[in-house]
Amino acid sequence: MKAKTEELLYLLLWGADQLCRPTFRNLSGSFEEWAYRQGFRQQLRHLQRKQRKELLDRRVAVGLGSEYRLSERGRVAALGGRDPVTAWERPWDGLWRMVLFDLPEARSASRTRLRRFLKQRGFGYLQNSVWITPDPLGLLMESWTAKGQDVESLITLEARPGSGESADAIVGGAWSFDLINSRYAKCLKVLDQLPPQRPLTSKAAGQLRRWAHAERDAWREAISIDPLLPRTLLPAGYLGEKVWRRRQSALAQAHALGGCVV
């Protein structure tokens, strides 16, 4: 997705009540002027034509023109690709899904791609070649397992601990929550720097836009490495949910300031 599309979705998210289904028309006139100069109106039309069903819903209100709303997919895209609340609230059946592999040196490129593939999908690793997730694999690993024939190179298993290992210990061994929390701590720091004044001047609006970019970048850096585990598996001291609540409040305040104006 292009950076400007991501920015547009993020700005649409600002106008939401409880971060849910904002409308472009609800945003301020000043924002509309700025959006016109930034080419966002043209981009809205482009998204409406090319990707409307994926990212935007469009309605025409008599006498009021077009109204754009983020679709559910657009809302998730604006959140960084995953809905944290849905992820935290999903149930866990007590089983760990494991990917174990021993790819030969001649296949080092495949080994690197596989590790990147697993990391991007929120797997944790107990060893470089032992990766785990609490979620059913479904067809996720089908292209890697060669339909289960080459089990000496790669195999997937569903398992429970056999010697009393706790879920807390497994989570702590598989994911670096110190690093995850350090990124969320950065999010909190940025959120606390929300400019307090109404952006009635170009200078004040510039401060708000710079804050918005910093906030979005900090959030994406954090959520990109957070597996968003089911709540029952989250370790003590996990900052993700605290940041989520604080972010909702901060974005609502930003919108109340006049959101994204020049």
Secondary structure, DSSP 8 states (H G I E B T S, - for coil): --HHHHHHHHHHHHT-BTTB--BGGGS-HHHHHHHHHHTHHHHHHHHHHHSHHHHEEEEEETTTEEEEEE-HHHHHHHTTSS-HHHHHHS---S-EEEEEE---GGGHHHHHHHHHHHHHTT-EEEETTEEEESS--TTTTHHHHGGGT-TTTEEEEEE--SS---HHHHHHHHS-HHHHHHHHHHHHHHHTT---S---SHHHHHHHHHHHHHHHHHHHHHHTT-----GGG--TT--HHHHHHHHHHHHHHHHHTTSS--
